[in-house]
């Protein structure tokens, strides 16, 4: 199934089996401009993640059938969802439970009952980190594409010894400028070198070159 990015706003999936807790989180998030989706169990959450590209998941730990730890582990095993930051929502504050959450792949946790300011700060922080990673990933992708174009220009190029046209992969002869414009981001400006000035403008060559 193909995932769809619904719009340019950051999208957050809130997963909790208690409707009241979902409502509390939604009220805290409503003025932040985030697009929100909701699920009350792990299987529904995984189904939604398979359909929509989310920027962050707020995931309850204690849920029936499939707890948050299991959901998080499944998310981190999939190539399509492994980079989505997961913040656990939990009433468990024991160090063992917190470590268990990080081992499952979460980036952070927020304890219940929610502190509005704390929840907002943690969400903003991880949304911004996700945006930064996405931008870096896009830059790397562009760099790889640019390097691929450069690679296309490596090796032997058939060039006419007379007119200096280049033969392309389809056997057509193109002006050098046109060939490089089609195969790279190079753009040309034109001038006249000293040797050509002497050849084309012999009467003016000495004065022009002197100047």
KAFENZI-V573224 format. One record per residue. N is the residue number from 1. RES is the residue in one letter. D_LAST is the distance of its C-alpha to the last C-alpha in Angstrom with 1 decimal. Layout:
BEGIN
N&RES&D_LAST + N&RES&D_LAST
END
This chain:
BEGIN
1&X&69.1 + 2&X&65.6 + 3&X&64.8 + 4&X&63.4 + 5&X&61.2 + 6&X&62.8 + 7&X&60.0 + 8&X&57.2 + 9&X&59.7 + 10&X&60.9 + 11&X&64.3 + 12&X&67.1 + 13&X&70.3 + 14&X&73.3 + 15&X&76.2 + 16&X&79.5 + 17&X&83.1 + 18&X&84.1 + 19&X&83.1 + 20&X&83.5 + 21&X&80.8 + 22&X&78.4 + 23&X&79.0 + 24&X&78.4 + 25&X&75.1 + 26&X&74.0 + 27&X&74.8 + 28&X&72.7 + 29&X&69.7 + 30&X&70.0 + 31&X&67.6 + 32&X&64.8 + 33&X&63.7 + 34&X&64.6 + 35&X&66.1 + 36&X&69.4 + 37&X&71.7 + 38&X&75.1 + 39&X&77.4 + 40&X&80.9 + 41&X&81.1 + 42&X&79.0 + 43&X&79.3 + 44&X&78.2 + 45&X&75.2 + 46&X&74.1 + 47&X&74.6 + 48&X&72.3 + 49&X&69.7 + 50&X&69.7 + 51&X&68.9 + 52&X&66.6 + 53&X&63.6 + 54&X&64.5 + 55&X&62.3 + 56&X&65.2 + 57&X&69.0 + 58&X&71.6 + 59&X&74.5 + 60&X&78.1 + 61&X&79.6 + 62&X&83.3 + 63&X&83.9 + 64&X&86.6 + 65&X&86.3 + 66&X&82.7 + 67&X&81.5 + 68&X&78.0 + 69&X&77.5 + 70&X&78.2 + 71&X&76.0 + 72&X&73.1 + 73&X&73.5 + 74&X&73.4 + 75&X&70.2 + 76&X&68.6 + 77&X&69.6 + 78&X&67.9 + 79&X&64.2 + 80&X&63.9 + 81&X&65.5 + 82&X&64.9 + 83&X&62.0 + 84&X&63.8 + 85&X&64.7 + 86&X&68.5 + 87&X&70.1 + 88&X&73.8 + 89&X&76.3 + 90&X&79.3 + 91&X&82.4 + 92&X&82.4 + 93&X&81.1 + 94&X&82.3 + 95&X&79.7 + 96&X&80.8 + 97&X&80.2 + 98&X&76.8 + 99&X&75.8 + 100&X&77.3 + 101&X&75.0 + 102&X&71.8 + 103&X&73.0 + 104&X&73.4 + 105&X&69.7 + 106&X&69.7 + 107&X&66.9 + 108&X&69.1 + 109&X&72.5 + 110&X&74.1 + 111&X&77.8 + 112&X&80.3 + 113&X&81.2 + 114&X&77.6 + 115&X&75.8 + 116&X&73.5 + 117&X&70.8 + 118&X&70.8 + 119&X&70.7 + 120&X&67.8 + 121&X&65.7 + 122&X&66.3 + 123&X&65.6 + 124&X&62.3 + 125&X&61.2 + 126&X&61.8 + 127&X&60.4 + 128&X&57.1 + 129&X&57.1 + 130&X&57.7 + 131&X&54.8 + 132&X&52.5 + 133&X&53.7 + 134&X&53.3 + 135&X&49.6 + 136&X&49.0 + 137&X&50.7 + 138&X&48.5 + 139&X&45.3 + 140&X&46.6 + 141&X&47.4 + 142&X&43.9 + 143&X&42.4 + 144&X&44.8 + 145&X&43.9 + 146&X&40.1 + 147&X&40.9 + 148&X&43.0 + 149&X&40.1 + 150&X&38.0 + 151&X&40.9 + 152&X&40.9 + 153&X&37.5 + 154&X&38.8 + 155&X&40.2 + 156&X&39.3 + 157&X&37.5 + 158&X&38.0 + 159&X&34.6 + 160&X&34.2 + 161&X&32.6 + 162&X&31.3 + 163&X&30.2 + 164&X&30.1 + 165&X&32.6 + 166&X&34.9 + 167&X&38.7 + 168&X&40.3 + 169&X&43.8 + 170&X&45.4 + 171&X&44.0 + 172&X&41.4 + 173&X&37.9 + 174&X&35.2 + 175&X&31.4 + 176&X&30.0 + 177&X&28.8 + 178&X&32.3 + 179&X&34.1 + 180&X&32.4 + 181&X&32.8 + 182&X&36.5 + 183&X&37.1 + 184&X&35.2 + 185&X&33.6 + 186&X&30.1 + 187&X&28.0 + 188&X&24.8 + 189&X&21.4 + 190&X&19.3 + 191&X&15.7 + 192&X&14.4 + 193&X&13.9 + 194&X&11.8 + 195&X&15.2 + 196&X&15.9 + 197&X&12.7 + 198&X&13.9 + 199&X&17.3 + 200&X&17.1 + 201&X&14.4 + 202&X&14.8 + 203&X&14.2 + 204&X&10.8 + 205&X&9.9 + 206&X&8.6 + 207&X&6.2 + 208&X&5.2 + 209&X&5.4 + 210&X&3.8 + 211&X&0.0
END
